[in-house]
Amino acid sequence: MTLAARIESYRTLVEEWLRGLYHGMITHPAYEKIEKQAEDHEDAFMLACFPDAFGIPSPISYYTAELLPYLEDEFEAWERRMWDRGSLLERKGHQFHF
């Protein structure tokens, strides 16, 4: 096998692998479900860290306030998303087609 043939076979293998990776990460229908699930996990984490934003008293707010400079970009989007959301049951029901 010549060097050119080996390079071409390696190139086709990598191209096929990248096409499958792109399909699995971007174009696959499960991507949307995975994205919503990740958003739910992020929402739960932010609510556990900053419950005072919604009037829920928390004794750990003093300590989690130190995270605010690192999460300031996500905090505004999260707060807006939480206020716009109808309810958690409504979202989960929509997610599972109830």
C-alpha positions as CSV (number, residue, x, y, z in Angstrom):
1,M,0.0,0.0,0.0
2,T,1.5,3.3,-1.0
3,L,1.7,6.3,1.1
4,A,-0.9,8.2,-0.9
5,A,-3.4,5.3,-0.6
6,R,-2.8,5.1,3.2
7,I,-3.4,8.9,3.5
8,E,-6.5,8.7,1.4
9,S,-7.9,5.8,3.5
10,Y,-7.1,7.6,6.7
11,R,-8.8,10.7,5.3
12,T,-12.0,8.9,4.4
13,L,-12.0,7.2,7.8
14,V,-11.7,10.6,9.6
15,E,-14.3,12.2,7.3
16,E,-16.8,9.4,8.0
17,W,-16.1,9.6,11.8
18,L,-16.6,13.4,11.8
19,R,-19.8,13.1,9.7
20,G,-21.1,10.6,12.3
21,L,-20.0,12.9,15.2
22,Y,-21.8,15.9,13.6
23,H,-24.9,13.9,13.1
24,G,-24.9,12.7,16.6
25,M,-24.2,16.0,18.2
26,I,-26.1,18.5,16.0
27,T,-28.6,17.0,13.7
28,H,-29.9,14.1,15.6
29,P,-33.5,14.5,17.0
30,A,-32.3,13.6,20.5
31,Y,-30.1,16.7,20.6
32,E,-33.1,18.8,21.6
33,K,-34.1,16.5,24.4
34,I,-30.5,16.4,25.7
35,E,-30.4,20.2,25.6
36,K,-33.6,20.6,27.6
37,Q,-32.4,18.0,30.1
38,A,-29.1,20.0,30.5
39,E,-31.1,23.2,30.9
40,D,-33.2,21.5,33.7
41,H,-30.0,20.5,35.5
42,E,-28.6,24.0,35.2
43,D,-31.9,25.5,36.5
44,A,-31.9,23.1,39.5
45,F,-28.3,24.0,40.3
46,M,-28.9,27.8,40.0
47,L,-32.1,27.5,42.1
48,A,-30.1,25.6,44.8
49,C,-27.4,28.3,44.8
50,F,-29.7,31.4,44.5
51,P,-33.1,30.7,46.0
52,D,-33.3,34.2,47.4
53,A,-34.0,35.5,43.8
54,F,-37.4,33.9,44.2
55,G,-38.0,34.7,47.9
56,I,-37.0,31.3,49.2
57,P,-34.9,31.8,52.4
58,S,-31.7,29.8,52.4
59,P,-29.0,29.6,55.1
60,I,-26.3,29.0,52.4
61,S,-26.9,32.1,50.4
62,Y,-24.0,33.9,52.1
63,Y,-21.6,31.3,50.8
64,T,-23.1,30.9,47.3
65,A,-23.0,34.7,46.8
66,E,-19.3,34.2,46.1
67,L,-20.3,32.3,42.9
68,L,-22.2,35.2,41.5
69,P,-19.3,36.9,39.7
70,Y,-18.6,33.6,37.9
71,L,-22.2,33.0,37.0
72,E,-23.4,36.5,36.2
73,D,-23.9,35.8,32.5
74,E,-26.0,32.7,33.2
75,F,-27.9,34.3,36.1
76,E,-29.8,36.8,34.1
77,A,-30.9,34.3,31.5
78,W,-31.8,31.8,34.2
79,E,-33.9,34.3,36.1
80,R,-35.7,35.3,33.0
81,R,-36.3,31.7,32.0
82,M,-37.6,30.8,35.4
83,W,-40.1,33.7,35.5
84,D,-41.3,33.0,31.9
85,R,-41.8,29.3,32.6
86,G,-45.4,28.4,33.3
87,S,-44.6,25.6,35.8
88,L,-42.2,22.7,36.1
89,L,-45.1,20.3,35.7
90,E,-46.2,22.0,32.5
91,R,-42.7,21.9,31.1
92,K,-42.2,18.2,32.0
93,G,-45.6,17.4,30.6
94,H,-44.7,19.1,27.3
95,Q,-41.4,17.3,27.3
96,F,-43.0,13.9,27.6
97,H,-46.1,14.7,25.4
98,F,-48.7,14.7,28.2
